[in-house]
């Protein structure tokens, strides 16, 4: 029961973090579009280093990172669904074996 709750909480936390990263990249893409006509290059952070890139290069990098985050988010959603399915199967099996003598519901 505790393992399940921890796994669900960790997965939900990871999903929230990825969602925030995706929103940050969307905001950055909007900023690049707004400033594209007035700026020749844009600083783009790669790890701990900032690299100057053109608007097109910056947009390409943002698109690449957004695609990776989308893929990671889908993997987390799939993992969460697998955990949920596994728990339902286990609960069904245990209730079948022990009936109402056990309580597997969590608060």
C-alpha positions in Angstrom: 0.0 0.0 0.0 2.7 2.5 0.9 4.9 1.5 -2.1 1.9 2.2 -4.3 1.3 5.6 -2.8 5.0 6.5 -3.1 5.1 5.4 -6.7 2.0 7.3 -7.6 3.3 10.4 -5.8 6.7 10.2 -7.5 5.2 9.8 -10.9 2.7 12.7 -10.3 5.6 14.9 -9.2 7.7 14.0 -12.2 4.7 14.7 -14.5 4.2 18.1 -12.8 7.8 19.0 -13.3 7.7 18.0 -16.9 4.6 20.0 -17.4 6.3 23.1 -15.9 9.3 22.5 -18.2 7.0 22.3 -21.2 5.3 25.6 -20.2 8.7 27.3 -19.8 9.7 26.2 -23.3 6.3 27.4 -24.7 6.9 30.8 -23.0 10.4 30.9 -24.4 9.2 30.2 -28.0 6.7 33.0 -27.7 9.4 35.4 -26.5 11.6 34.4 -29.4 8.7 35.1 -31.8 8.1 38.5 -30.3 11.7 39.5 -30.4 12.7 37.9 -33.7 12.6 41.1 -35.7 14.6 43.2 -33.2 17.3 40.7 -32.1 20.0 39.0 -34.2 20.7 36.3 -31.7 19.3 34.7 -28.6 21.1 33.1 -25.6 20.1 29.5 -25.2 21.1 27.5 -22.2 22.7 24.1 -22.9 23.5 22.5 -19.5 25.3 25.2 -17.6 26.5 27.2 -20.6 24.6 29.8 -22.7 25.1 29.7 -26.4 24.1 32.5 -28.8 21.8 31.2 -31.6 19.7 32.7 -34.3 15.9 32.8 -33.9 15.6 29.8 -36.3 18.2 27.8 -34.4 16.6 28.7 -31.1 13.1 27.7 -32.3 14.5 24.4 -33.6 16.1 23.7 -30.2 12.9 24.6 -28.4 10.9 22.3 -30.7 13.4 19.5 -30.1 13.2 19.9 -26.3 9.4 20.1 -26.4 9.2 16.9 -28.3 11.5 15.1 -25.8 9.4 16.4 -22.9 6.2 15.3 -24.6 7.7 11.9 -25.0 8.8 11.8 -21.4 5.3 12.9 -20.2 3.7 10.1 -22.2 6.0 7.6 -20.7 5.2 8.8 -17.2 1.4 8.6 -18.0 1.9 5.1 -19.3 3.9 4.2 -16.2 1.2 5.6 -14.0 -1.5 3.7 -15.9 0.6 0.5 -15.5 0.9 1.0 -11.8 -2.8 1.6 -11.5 -3.7 -1.5 -13.5 -1.2 -3.6 -11.5 -2.7 -2.4 -8.2 -6.3 -3.1 -9.4 -5.3 -6.7 -10.4 -3.5 -7.2 -7.0 -6.4 -5.8 -5.0 -8.9 -8.0 -7.0 -6.7 -11.1 -6.3 -6.3 -10.3 -2.6 -10.0 -9.5 -2.1 -10.8 -12.8 -3.8 -8.6 -14.6 -1.5 -9.3 -12.8 1.8 -12.7 -11.2 1.2 -13.8 -8.5 3.6 -11.2 -9.5 6.2 -8.8 -7.0 4.6 -9.0 -3.4 3.6 -6.7 -2.3 0.8 -8.2 1.2 0.2 -6.0 4.2 0.8 -7.0 7.6 1.9 
